[in-house]
Amino acid sequence: MSTSFGSLDRRRFLRGTGIALALPWFESVVNLAGAKELTADRKRFACFYMPDGVPMPLAKDPSYEDWAWFPHGSGTDFRFTKCLDPLEVIRDEVTVLSGLSHPAVRSIHGHSNADQFLTGAATGPSGDYRNTVSMDQVFAAHVGHQTRFSSLVLSTDGGTGTPRGAHTLSFDRHGRAIPAEHKPKRIFDMLFVKNDQHAARRLALSQSALDDLMADARSLRATLSANDQRSLDEYLQSVRDTEVNVEKAKRWINIPLPQVDVDHLQLDITPEDPQVFLQTMFELIYLAFKTDSTRSVTYQLGRENGVGISDYLARAVGFNLTHQLSHNTKQPDGWKNFGIYCRFLSEEFRNFANRLRETPEVGAPGNMLDNTLLMFGSASSAFHLSRNYPLILAGGKNMGFKHGQYLNYAGANPQGGPWEGGQEPWQKEVAHEDIPLGNLFVTMLQRLGVQTDQFAGCTEPLAGV
């Protein structure tokens, strides 16, 4: 087979055994006349949501030094606690923020607020429900025509969930929930597998199936530069590794929602399965970005209130159910246990960000992380508290984001401590007026290339980032 660069465009597929596999970007293709402009201003965005808030022991608590989620210090002079210290290796790529939240929901129970994390809408505690467009979909509308998928909407539980119990972070321009995909195999097939008229089945890429594609890959290889040959080899190996993880993760994700005896279900889950599942989802997002299949991704790691299979994620670090960790902070090692789970999430997020940092950007300066803005956070901080959202920004240096800092807008004494019974933190009087999170979203959208001066009623960009 001979391959001309005229036919080798960014939609090229390797073909074999009745299937087709999408390829990554190659400099040999990008440098063609007229093609470089497609990559010179490429920007990406991904948002990751964790439910249940974060550990916030008070300063007088012995656990405060090690297991408070927010760093100690401020500005560039700060120290990660054990909750976030996996991020130390990418410290210069990360900004931690405190003291931001959406004004419309600050006095609402934290279990109801994943719905508005990216919208800022007044979804309310009960009764009539209306949402608005999510920030990721504003970006997707701006850039989605340049990729096969305008956005990739993912969650661990899948679907849309219920009003105030969302399984998705993404809402369309009418405020309707966009269903999230949660089955790794289906995501993989959607992104990378294409049936032709002779294909009678969808691909389950195994060692042998991928081997059938290698003849085409070898022919293609001869037409590529040395750098692209290495990129192709690494990509094919990454695809093979991902498929292995997909098959391992299927056993966990297909377990039905728990009804009564949740401990019995542990017999069907090895302790490694939740971690493999998360790693697979992160890897699929990486591959979607690397192949430029999409530039907008949301991934809701779990639903609030301990509902759904996402409540099993804490089993990756030896605990039973995730949501219980936020309730058991008064027990011995309660803050530590909650912090260990948050540390696990920090590690997986760090690994994903670092993977992007280690991948050179094709056709543009720097690496993939330089052109990818990542947001990680929750709409709760202390127990059920819909204020002072725990937030992390990473990447996007080519968009002008500054990192290696902790922007503490919450002040010296943020609300926290264990729930002592009776009145919960979200029911107490507001002790500190948060900055509207919409201000940050205005900044993010502008640097992602969207021409806007407002989001969720906010018109003032956030200084410092």
ABEGO torsion letter per residue (X at the ends): XBBBAAABBAABBBBEGGBBBBBBBBAAAAABBGAAAAAAABBBBBBBBBBGEBBBBBAABAAAAAABABBBEBEABBBBBAAAAAAAAAAAABBBBBGBBBAAAAABBAAAAAAAAAAGBBAEABEBBBBBBBAAAAAAAAAAAABABABBBBBAAEEAEBBGBBABABBBAAGBBBBBBABAAAAAAAAABBBBAABABBBBBBAAAAAAAAAAAAAAAAABBAAAAAAAAAAAAAAAAAAAAAAAAAAAAABBBBAABAAAAAAABBAAAAAAAAAAAAAAAAAAAAAGABABBBBBABBBGGBEAAAAAAAAAGBABAAAAAAAAABBGAAAAAAAAAAAAAAAAAAAAAAAAABBBBGBBEBAAAABBBBBEBABBBBGBABGBBBBBBEGAAAGBBBGBBBBAAEABBBBEBBAEEBBAAABBBABBBBBAAAAAAAAAAAAGBBBABBGGBABBBBGX
